[in-house]
Amino acid sequence: MMANLSNNWANGLASAKRVNEIFNTVPEVQDGPDVSALPVNAAGRVVFENVNFHYNGNGTNPSSRPST
C-alpha cells in the first residue's frame, strides 16, 4: 500500500510539473499593438459556406458514399 502511495505521489508530482510548464509557456501568437478588446456582449456567429465532407473518396463528388 505504501509503494502504491509512493508511485501515485511521484506521478502526481510529474503531472503537476508538466501542467506548470504548459501554464508558463509563452504563446507564439501575440496580439498586435493596436488591437482593441471585444465588447462583452459581442454576438458570435460561425457560417459554413461551400463546405464538403467525404470519407476515403477523391473529393470530386461529396454526395457519393464509398461502397462497403
C-alpha positions in Angstrom: 0.0 0.0 0.0 2.9 2.4 0.8 4.6 1.6 -2.5 1.4 2.3 -4.4 1.0 5.6 -2.5 4.6 6.5 -3.3 4.0 5.8 -7.0 0.9 7.9 -7.0 2.7 10.7 -5.3 5.6 10.6 -7.9 3.1 10.5 -10.8 1.2 13.5 -9.3 4.4 15.5 -8.9 5.4 14.8 -12.5 2.0 15.7 -13.8 2.0 18.9 -11.8 5.4 19.8 -13.2 4.1 19.3 -16.7 1.0 21.4 -16.1 3.1 24.2 -14.7 5.3 24.1 -17.8 2.3 24.4 -20.0 0.9 27.3 -18.0 4.3 29.1 -18.1 4.7 28.7 -21.9 4.5 32.0 -23.8 2.2 31.7 -26.8 3.8 32.0 -30.2 1.0 34.1 -31.5 0.7 37.5 -29.8 -1.8 40.3 -30.1 -0.8 43.3 -32.2 -0.1 46.6 -30.5 -3.3 48.3 -32.0 -5.8 45.5 -31.0 -8.9 46.6 -29.2 -10.9 44.4 -26.8 -14.2 42.9 -28.0 -17.3 44.2 -26.3 -18.6 42.0 -23.5 -21.9 41.5 -25.2 -20.5 40.8 -28.7 -22.6 38.3 -30.6 -20.6 35.5 -32.1 -21.5 33.7 -35.4 -20.0 30.9 -37.4 -21.0 30.4 -41.0 -20.1 27.4 -43.1 -20.4 28.1 -46.8 -19.4 25.7 -49.6 -18.2 23.1 -47.2 -17.9 19.5 -48.3 -17.2 16.3 -46.4 -16.5 12.8 -47.6 -14.8 9.5 -46.4 -12.0 8.0 -48.4 -13.1 9.5 -51.7 -11.3 11.5 -54.3 -13.3 14.6 -53.3 -14.9 15.2 -56.7 -18.4 14.3 -55.7 -19.0 14.9 -52.0 -22.5 13.4 -52.1 -21.2 10.0 -53.2 -20.6 7.4 -50.5 -17.9 4.7 -50.6 -19.1 1.2 -51.1 -18.9 -1.1 -48.0 
